[in-house]
Amino acid sequence: MTKPTVRDSVMGLLVGVAMAATTGVAYGQAPTLSKEEKDQAKNIYFQRCAGCHGVLRKGATGKNLEPEFKQTAKDGKVTEGGTLKLGQSRLEKIIANGTDGGMVNFDDILSKDEIRQLATYIQMAPDTPPEWGMKDMLGSWKDIVPVAKRPTKQENKINLQNVFSVTLRDAGEVALIDGDTKKIISRVKTGYAVHISRLSASGRYIYVIGRDGLLSLIDLWMAEPAVVAEIKTGLDARSVDTSKFKGFEDKYVIAGSYWPPQYVIMDGDTLKPLKIVSTRGITVDGEYHPEPRVASIVSSQIKPEWVVNIKETGQILLVDYSDVKNLKTTTIESAKFLHDGGWDASKRYFLVAANASHKIAVVDTKEGKLAALVDTKKIPHPGRGANFVHPKYGPVWATGHLGDEVVTLIGTAPDDPKYKQYAWKVVEELKTPGAGNLFVKTHPKSTNLWVDLPQNPEKDVAESVYVYDINDLSKKPEQINVAKAAGLPESKATKRVVHPEYDEKGGEVWVSLWAGKTEPSAIVVFDDKTRKVKTVIKDPKMITPTGKFNVHNTQHDIY
C-alpha cells in the first residue's frame, strides 16, 4: 500500500490548529526545543534534509520548509504556506512515511524521538550559518604529503583504470575497491557523506568532496592510496572538478559549495585556495536569492572552461580559467532549480536538469550559449545521464525522474542530417514501475540501460534494478530484486538499490544495496550480458555504500 504523502492532506491547516490544543502551541507561534534537542535536530536536518530543502529552508528539489512563507508566481497567483500550517503531527507522519514526490521514508533511519525533534525544529525560524572565507579555508588546508615527497611512479600493482571509489556515506569514508579482484584496497577517511569522486585528467588523483565541505585529494600511485591534501571549502558542498583543457591539465581544481553559496579555485596538486567567487545574486525570475548553491560542475575539453550550475538562480556559468586573476564568466539563463547533468556523446553539449521547472537545459559549450530548454515529466534527475544510439532516433541522452514514472530520451545529434530533426526533443519515454529514480547508466560496449528507483515508497520496487534492452525498447524492462539476489538477511528496513556503474571494459555493472545504518549493506556485481550476479562484495565496515565511481569511466566522462 502506498504510504501517505503531503498531498493526502487537504486539511493541513486544521491539523495544525488541532495539534496546538494538544501541544500547547498556538497556531502561528513557533514551538521550542531545549538547546540539546535543537542541536541534535539541527545536525539531523543538515545531514538528511538540507541538500533538497536548503540551509535556509527556502526549497529547491524539496519543498519550502520555512515556518511561514508567501510565494508569488509569474501569473500573479499568491501561495501561502509553511510548516506551522502543517503542524507537528502531520510533519512527523511526512518525515516517517516519505512522499510519492521523491522523499524517502525516514522511519527506518531515524528514531521516533529524532523524528519528533526534527518536526519541531523545522517549525522554528531557520538558523543562518556563518560564512567561510579565505582565512577559514587557509586555516583548514593541509598539504599532508607535499608534491616533492609523493611517488614519481606507481608504487603498487593495481590496475588503476578499474579501481572504484565508493562512498561509504554514514562512515565518512571512501572505499577504494579493485575492480579486477573485487577486494577492498583501502578505506580512506574523508568528509561526511562524500557526494562525488572526480578524477584528475591524468587518472592519478581522485578528488572527493562531502556534505561537510571537506575536499580530499587521494593519490592512487602510493603503495596504499591515501589522502595527500585536504581543505574545507565550505560548510556544505557537492561538486568538484579539475581543469581538463590541453595545456591546463590538472593545473587548477574548482569546488562549489551549498553553504556559503560560492565556489573556490585551488591549485590542482596541493588544493591551496587561490580565489573565491560568490554566487549570490538575481534569479532568472529577476528576484534576489540569498542562497544560490553550486549544484554541479563539469570541465570542458574543448575550451579552458568549467560549466558551473547555480541551483536557485537558474543561471549556468561558463568560467574561463585561462587567467584566474582576471576571471571571465559567461552567464547563461536557463530555468530553476538546476541540479545535476552530463555531456552528450560528442562532449560539446552539456545537459542539466532544472528539476523544479521539469526541464532539461542544453548548453552549447562551443558557442557559449543555451541551445534548448526541453520540457520533461516531473522532477528530472539524471545524475550524469546516459548516452546511447537509439535504433530509430539515433544518438540520445537519457534521464530518469524523481516525480514521474518514465525515463526520458532526448535526441542529441543537431549536426547529423539523418537525425537533426530529433535534436533537443523528447523522442521517447520509457515506462518505469514507479517514480523515484536517481540514476540511469549504460556503456558504449553495452546494449543495456540500467535504472534504479531508490526513492520509490514501495519496498519491492526500491530494492530492485530495472534493465532495458536498447535494441528493443518496446519490451518491458527486466526487474531484478537485488536485495534477494545479494542474500542479505531480511529486515524491516528497505534495502535501497542505488547508482549502477560499469567497470572499465563495460562488461560488469556494480550497484549499491543501501540498508539501514546499523544493518549490513553490500555492492552487488552483475554480468551485463547475462544480468546474473557475479559477486557480492560484503564487509562489516562497508556502511551505507552509495556512489561508485570507476576511474576509467569517470576520467573520460563515459556514461
Helices and strands as residue ranges (DSSP letters): G 6-8, H 12-23, H 35-48, H 50-53, E 69-72, E 78-81, H 83-97, H 112-121, H 134-140, G 147-149, G 160-162, E 163-168, G 169-171, E 173-178, E 184-189, E 194-199, E 205-210, E 214-219, E 226-232, E 236-242, E 252-259, E 262-267, E 273-278, E 281-282, E 288-289, E 294-299, E 305-310, E 315-320, G 324-326, E 328-333, E 338-343, E 349-354, E 359-364, E 369-375, E 380-390, E 394-401, E 406-411, G 420-422, E 426-431, E 440-441, E 448-452, H 459-462, E 464-469, E 478-481, H 482-486, E 496-502, E 508-514, E 522-527, E 533-537, E 545-550, H 551-555
